[in-house]
Amino acid sequence: MQPKNTGFADRLTTAAEAKKALLEKFKPKPMVTAENLEDRETRRKAELEAVRAQRAEEKETARLARAVKAEEARKAKLAADLAAIEARRSAIKNRKALEKQDAQSRKAARMEIYGRMRPSGESMEAD
């Protein structure tokens, strides 16, 4: 079984056609282009701006959260300080009340002693 194209010229044309077909595979094919085509740089800038905006929003949210936390800590410290001051005041009031009560009881005891001494006319040295 012999091939049809046995001549030298036929082989050359067949090789040339095969070479053309091979080169046709590498040629760019016609494409459908989008109507509103964005170039890569514009799209990259838009994405970068979106990421920056998102990060700025996250930073602002974190800053606000830190501010709220700091305010809560300040209020808690203020409440603790006020409680300590109130406890100190309460201790002072209790101490003064006890001192007053003690002074009154000593005065009442003295008055009782003086009261017993006067009607009978005794002096303090006799007791």
FENWO-V534400 format. One record per pair of residues at least 24 apart in sequence whose C-alpha atoms are under 6 Angstrom apart, sorted by sequence separation. I is the first residue (numbers start at 1). J is the second residue. If there is no record, write none. Layout:
BEGIN
i->I j->J
i->I j->J
END
This chain:
BEGIN
none
END
